Amino acid sequence: MFAEPRGDYSWLFDLVAADPVIRHRALARHQAILAAASDALHRSNALWAAHYRSRSSQTRLAAALDQARADFRWHQEQTIYGPFHAFRDAADGDNVARALWAPFAVLYLRWEAEYPDEWGAPESWMWSRWGTKEGVLRRLDRGGLPEDIQPQIAELILAALGRPYRCKDWAYACLVRHLDDPLFFHAVEVLACADDPSVRLRAQFVLHAAAHPEQRITRTSWRRWLTAAG
C-alpha cells in the first residue's frame, strides 16, 4: 500500500498552465524531482546487490540501503505520482480520499491531452506513462467519478474522440456510463455525424457504451463492435 503523500501539491497544476513560463518552470521542477528519485532508486538497487554479496559491513550497508529507499520514496511522493498513488490506493467507499486526490488523476490526463510532448518527454516519467494512463482511467471507472471532476472528464472524452488516436484512448469509453450530462451526449451525437469516419465511428461506439453500461469495455470491445456494426 502506498503511504499517503505529504506536502503541497498545488504547484503540480502549473504543468497545464496556459502561460508557457509558468508551465516550463513547473515542468523543470517536476523533472528535477523525478531525476532525484531515479538516482535514489539506482543507489538503492546497487546497495541491495552489495548488501547481499558482502559478508561484512552488513549493518552499514543496511543503514545506507534504508536511507536510499527512504530518499526514493520521499522524492517520488513529491511528484505527480504521490497524489496519483494516493488516489489509486484509496478505498472505493472512501469518498473523502477519492474526492481529495481525484483532481490529480484528472491532471495526469489533462497533461497528456494538452501538452503531450512535455508529458511524454523521457525526463517527465519514471514508470510506463501509457500504463499509468490506462491505470488512471481504469481506477476512475472502478470507483466512479466524483462529481467535481465530471465536467473535466467529459471534456477529455470529447477531446479524445476528436483527435487522432493515442495509446490507451480506448479506455475513455469506460467512463461514459458514469456521466449524466445532456450537453455532453449532445456533443457526442454531433461527432457521431462527423465527416471524418474515425471520429464518427468512435463517437458511435461511445454512444453504444453509454446505452449498454452493463457491458464491460476491454481492448477488444471496439473491434467486436466494429465487426457487429458492419
Secondary structure, 3 states (H helix, E strand, C coil): CCCCCCCCCHHHHHHHCCCHHHHHHHHHHHHHHHHHHHHHHHHHHHHHHHHHHCCCCHHHHHHHHHHHHHHHHHHHHCCCHHHHHHHHHCCCCCHHHHHHHHHHHHHHHHHHHHCHHHHHCHHHCCCCHHHHHHHHHHHHHHHCCCHHHHHHHHHHHHHHHHCCCCCCHHHHHHHHHHCCCHHHHHHHHHHCCCCCHHHHHHHHHHHHHHHCCCCCCCCCHHHHHHHHHC
